[in-house]
Amino acid sequence: MSESRLGPFLQRNWIGSLDNYTDAAIVMVGLPFDGTCSYRPGSRFAPERLRPSSWGLEDYSPVYDRHLDDVKFYDAGELEFPLGNTVKSLDLIEQNARIIFNDDKKFLGIGGEHLVTLPALKACKEKYNDLAVIHFDAHTDLREDYLGEKLSHASVMRRIGEIVGFENIKQIGIRSGLKEEFELMKKYNTLAKNFSDIDILKNKKIFLTIDVDVLDPSVLPGTGTPEPDGLLYRELAQWIHYLKDFDIAGADVVELAPDYDNSGVSTAVVSKIIRDVLMIL
């Protein structure tokens, strides 16, 4: 049998991905790391589950009136991390994100736990000095440390605030944290409840980070630290749509733990969140 008659073969990259890095405006990178998970591990399995799930979507979004083919993104696959070594894993993310930003492309990380945002943010800050962060989450993530560890998904926004300045952070959906974390949020007015609350960041480059536990567990049970009284999918989708007029340089979607939802619905929901994010990058 000649090679030309082989196939067709199943796709294992994201629906709509370009075949090469060079032509892409956005580069998607899987970040299968959950080494500091404080409750239910398993978010490292999210990137590999999301790719086949993406093929359950249409590549056309009626909300944005765009096809994924119009987005010009490249699915680079998943980084391989040295298990048990947080610092080296974070360094790998930072090195790869730096390459993407220096090539004048946008970075889209697919986690993995929320700590993976930190190294990508560092690389983005090197490229764009006037950088702000828009953060969707159930949790403040503003602890100084977690059980003495400063590099933790529970303290990722504290570390990010030390880099970009807490006045350059807006947080949406927060409903869980320590008293001192909420006091820090009040001090810097980081909590956004209305669209207009984030307009102050329109003149800045934005790094967008979405922890999917911002959604209510009735919508998305497949996450490591579910927290009741969250957003519904439509509410999150409306926030993302509002961000289409912001200057977003990089983004990530984190904390899906697919094995806690055997129905596959959580994975399907996150696939659509990622499609929405692609549409606004």
C-alpha positions as CSV (number, residue, x, y, z in Angstrom):
1,M,0.0,0.0,0.0
2,S,1.4,3.4,-0.9
3,E,1.7,6.1,1.7
4,S,-0.8,8.3,-0.1
5,R,-3.5,5.8,0.6
6,L,-2.9,5.6,4.4
7,G,-5.4,7.0,6.9
8,P,-7.4,9.0,7.6
9,F,-5.9,9.4,11.1
10,L,-7.5,10.9,14.2
11,Q,-6.3,14.3,15.2
12,R,-4.6,14.6,18.6
13,N,-4.0,18.4,18.7
14,W,-6.6,21.1,19.3
15,I,-9.3,21.5,16.8
16,G,-8.4,24.3,14.4
17,S,-4.7,24.3,15.2
18,L,-2.3,25.4,12.5
19,D,0.3,22.8,11.4
20,N,3.3,25.0,12.2
21,Y,4.6,27.5,14.8
22,T,5.8,30.1,12.3
23,D,2.5,31.1,10.9
24,A,0.8,31.3,14.4
25,A,-0.2,34.5,16.2
26,I,-1.0,32.5,19.4
27,V,0.8,29.4,20.7
28,M,-1.0,27.0,23.0
29,V,1.2,25.1,25.5
30,G,0.0,22.2,27.7
31,L,1.3,22.5,31.3
32,P,0.7,19.2,33.0
33,F,1.9,20.2,36.5
34,D,0.1,19.8,39.9
35,G,3.1,19.5,42.2
36,T,1.9,21.9,44.9
37,C,-1.8,20.8,44.9
38,S,-3.1,21.3,48.4
39,Y,-6.4,19.2,48.2
40,R,-7.3,17.0,45.3
41,P,-4.5,16.3,42.8
42,G,-5.1,15.5,39.1
43,S,-5.0,18.7,37.2
44,R,-1.8,17.5,35.4
45,F,-4.1,15.2,33.4
46,A,-6.2,18.1,32.0
47,P,-4.2,19.1,28.9
48,E,-4.2,15.6,27.5
49,R,-7.9,15.2,28.0
50,L,-8.8,18.6,26.6
51,R,-7.4,18.0,23.2
52,P,-9.7,15.2,22.2
53,S,-12.6,16.9,24.0
54,S,-12.1,20.0,21.8
55,W,-13.2,17.9,18.8
56,G,-16.7,17.8,20.3
57,L,-16.9,21.6,19.7
58,E,-17.7,23.3,16.5
59,D,-14.8,25.4,15.2
60,Y,-17.3,28.2,14.6
61,S,-18.5,30.5,17.5
62,P,-21.8,32.2,16.8
63,V,-21.0,34.6,19.7
64,Y,-17.9,35.9,18.1
65,D,-18.9,35.1,14.5
66,R,-15.5,33.6,14.0
67,H,-14.0,30.2,13.1
68,L,-10.9,28.9,14.9
69,D,-9.2,28.9,11.5
70,D,-9.4,32.7,11.7
71,V,-7.6,32.8,15.0
72,K,-4.2,31.5,13.7
73,F,-3.1,29.5,16.7
74,Y,-0.7,26.6,17.0
75,D,-1.0,23.8,19.5
76,A,2.6,23.1,20.5
77,G,1.7,20.1,22.7
78,E,2.6,19.5,26.3
79,L,5.8,20.4,28.1
80,E,7.5,17.5,29.9
81,F,8.3,18.2,33.5
82,P,10.8,16.5,35.9
83,L,8.3,15.0,38.4
84,G,8.9,16.3,42.0
85,N,11.0,19.3,41.0
86,T,8.8,22.4,41.2
87,V,11.6,24.9,40.5
88,K,12.8,23.2,37.4
89,S,9.3,22.7,36.1
90,L,8.6,26.4,36.5
91,D,11.8,27.3,34.8
92,L,10.8,25.2,31.8
93,I,7.5,27.1,31.5
94,E,9.3,30.4,31.8
95,Q,11.9,29.5,29.2
96,N,9.3,28.4,26.7
97,A,6.9,31.4,27.4
98,R,9.9,33.7,26.9
99,I,10.6,32.3,23.4
100,I,6.9,32.7,22.5
101,F,6.7,36.3,23.7
102,N,10.1,37.3,22.1
103,D,8.8,35.9,18.8
104,D,5.9,38.5,19.1
105,K,3.3,35.8,19.6
106,K,0.7,35.4,22.3
107,F,0.9,32.6,24.9
108,L,-2.0,30.4,25.9
109,G,-1.2,28.0,28.8
110,I,-3.4,25.0,29.5
111,G,-2.9,23.7,33.1
112,G,-2.2,22.1,35.3
113,E,-2.5,23.8,38.7
114,H,-2.5,27.6,39.1
115,L,1.1,28.0,40.0
116,V,2.0,27.5,36.3
117,T,0.8,31.1,35.8
118,L,3.7,32.6,37.7
119,P,6.6,31.7,35.3
120,A,4.5,32.6,32.2
121,L,3.7,35.9,33.8
122,K,7.4,36.6,34.5
123,A,8.2,36.0,30.9
124,C,5.3,38.3,29.8
125,K,6.5,41.0,32.2
126,E,9.9,40.9,30.6
127,K,8.3,41.7,27.2
128,Y,5.7,44.1,28.4
129,N,6.6,46.3,31.3
130,D,3.2,48.0,31.7
131,L,1.4,44.7,32.5
132,A,-1.8,44.0,34.5
133,V,-3.5,40.8,35.4
134,I,-7.2,39.8,35.3
135,H,-7.8,36.8,37.5
136,F,-10.9,34.6,37.6
137,D,-11.0,32.3,40.6
138,A,-13.0,31.0,43.6
139,H,-9.9,31.6,45.9
140,T,-7.9,34.7,46.6
141,D,-4.5,32.8,46.1
142,L,-2.9,35.7,48.1
143,R,-1.3,33.8,51.0
144,E,2.3,34.7,51.8
145,D,3.0,31.0,51.9
146,Y,1.2,27.7,52.3
147,L,2.7,25.5,55.0
148,G,5.9,27.5,54.7
149,E,6.1,27.1,50.9
150,K,6.1,30.4,49.0
151,L,5.8,28.6,45.6
152,S,2.3,27.3,45.9
153,H,-1.0,27.5,43.9
154,A,-2.4,29.0,47.1
155,S,0.1,31.9,46.9
156,V,0.5,32.4,43.2
157,M,-1.3,35.8,43.1
158,R,0.8,37.0,46.0
159,R,3.9,36.3,44.0
160,I,2.4,37.9,40.9
161,G,1.4,41.0,42.9
162,E,5.0,41.3,43.9
163,I,5.9,41.4,40.2
164,V,3.3,43.6,38.6
165,G,2.0,45.5,41.7
166,F,-1.2,44.7,43.5
167,E,-2.8,47.8,42.1
168,N,-2.5,46.2,38.6
169,I,-4.6,43.1,39.5
170,K,-8.3,42.7,39.2
171,Q,-10.0,39.6,40.6
172,I,-13.4,38.2,39.7
173,G,-15.5,35.5,41.4
174,I,-13.5,35.3,44.6
175,R,-15.4,33.8,47.5
176,S,-12.8,31.9,49.6
177,G,-9.6,32.9,51.5
178,L,-8.1,34.0,54.7
179,K,-9.1,37.2,56.4
180,E,-5.8,38.8,55.8
181,E,-6.1,37.9,52.1
182,F,-9.4,39.7,51.9
183,E,-7.9,42.7,53.7
184,L,-5.1,42.8,51.1
185,M,-7.8,42.7,48.3
186,K,-9.6,45.6,50.0
187,K,-6.4,47.6,50.4
188,Y,-5.7,47.5,46.7
189,N,-9.3,47.3,45.5
190,T,-8.6,44.2,43.5
191,L,-12.1,42.7,43.6
192,A,-14.2,43.4,40.5
193,K,-18.0,42.8,40.6
194,N,-19.0,44.8,37.5
195,F,-17.6,45.1,34.0
196,S,-16.8,48.8,34.6
197,D,-14.5,47.8,37.6
198,I,-11.9,46.5,35.2
199,D,-12.0,49.4,32.7
200,I,-9.1,51.0,34.5
201,L,-6.9,48.4,32.9
202,K,-7.8,49.0,29.3
203,N,-4.7,51.1,28.6
204,K,-2.4,48.3,29.8
205,K,-1.2,44.9,28.4
206,I,-3.2,42.2,30.1
207,F,-2.3,38.7,31.3
208,L,-5.6,36.8,31.7
209,T,-5.7,33.8,34.1
210,I,-8.8,31.7,34.6
211,D,-8.9,29.1,37.4
212,V,-12.0,27.1,36.4
213,D,-13.1,26.7,40.0
214,V,-14.5,30.2,39.6
215,L,-17.5,28.3,38.2
216,D,-20.0,26.8,40.6
217,P,-19.4,23.0,41.3
218,S,-22.9,22.3,39.9
219,V,-21.5,23.5,36.6
220,L,-17.9,22.1,37.0
221,P,-17.3,19.5,39.7
222,G,-14.0,18.4,38.0
223,T,-11.6,20.6,39.8
224,G,-9.2,20.1,42.7
225,T,-10.7,22.6,45.2
226,P,-14.5,23.1,44.4
227,E,-16.1,26.0,46.1
228,P,-19.9,26.5,46.2
229,D,-21.7,29.8,45.1
230,G,-19.7,30.3,42.0
231,L,-20.4,31.8,38.6
232,L,-22.5,30.0,36.0
233,Y,-21.0,29.3,32.6
234,R,-23.0,32.1,30.9
235,E,-21.7,34.7,33.5
236,L,-18.1,33.7,32.9
237,A,-18.7,33.7,29.1
238,Q,-20.1,37.3,29.4
239,W,-17.0,38.4,31.3
240,I,-14.7,36.8,28.6
241,H,-16.7,38.5,25.9
242,Y,-16.3,41.9,27.6
243,L,-12.5,41.4,27.5
244,K,-12.4,41.2,23.7
245,D,-11.7,45.0,23.7
246,F,-8.7,44.6,26.0
247,D,-5.1,44.2,24.9
248,I,-4.4,40.7,26.1
249,A,-0.8,39.5,25.6
250,G,-1.1,36.1,27.2
251,A,-3.5,33.9,29.1
252,D,-4.0,30.6,30.7
253,V,-6.8,28.3,31.8
254,V,-6.0,26.1,34.8
255,E,-7.2,23.7,37.6
256,L,-9.4,21.3,35.6
257,A,-9.0,17.9,37.3
258,P,-10.9,15.7,34.8
259,D,-11.0,12.5,36.8
260,Y,-13.4,14.0,39.4
261,D,-16.1,14.2,36.8
262,N,-16.6,10.9,35.1
263,S,-19.4,12.3,32.9
264,G,-16.8,14.4,31.0
265,V,-19.0,17.5,31.3
266,S,-16.3,19.5,33.2
267,T,-13.8,18.8,30.5
268,A,-16.3,19.8,27.8
269,V,-17.1,23.1,29.7
270,V,-13.4,23.9,29.9
271,S,-12.9,23.1,26.2
272,K,-15.5,25.8,25.4
273,I,-13.9,28.3,27.8
274,I,-10.6,27.8,26.0
275,R,-12.3,28.3,22.6
276,D,-13.8,31.6,24.0
277,V,-10.4,32.7,25.1
278,L,-8.9,31.9,21.7
279,M,-11.6,34.1,20.2
280,I,-10.5,37.2,22.2
281,L,-6.7,36.8,22.0
